[in-house]
Amino acid sequence: MGKTIRTEEVDHLFDAILALENKEECYLFFEDVCTINEILSFAQRYEVARMLNDKHTYQEIAEKTGASTATISRVNRSLNYGKDGYQLVLDRLKKEE
C-alpha cells in the first residue's frame, strides 16, 4: 500500500497555511518552511498548470517557465487524472477576476 499524506502532521501544516491572512504572511511563512528552490518549484508547477489550463502548448510553457517536458507532462497528468486540486484553485481564481 502506498504512502498517504493524510497525517496529523500534515493537518497541522495545512492549518498553519490556512491561518495566513495575506501574501506577505505567505512569503514570511514559506521562506521559513521551504528552501527557495522548493518555493520556486511549486511556483513553476502552478504556472505550468495555469498555462495548460489556458491551452498553451508544451513548447510555449517550456519557453516561458523553463520547465522540462517531463514536469509539464506530470502536471498535465495531475490536471487530467489527479485529485482536481489544481482545477479547484484555477476555477476559484478565475471567478475572482
Sequence and secondary structure as in RCSB ss.txt:
>XXXX:A:sequence
MGKTIRTEEVDHLFDAILALENKEECYLFFEDVCTINEILSFAQRYEVARMLNDKHTYQEIAEKTGASTATISRV
NRSLNYGKDGYQLVLDRLKKEE
>XXXX:A:secstr
    S SHHHHHHHHHHHT  SHHHHHHHHHHHS HHHHHHHHHHHHHHHHHHTT  HHHHHHHH   HHHHHHH
HHHHHHS SHHHHHHHHHHHH 
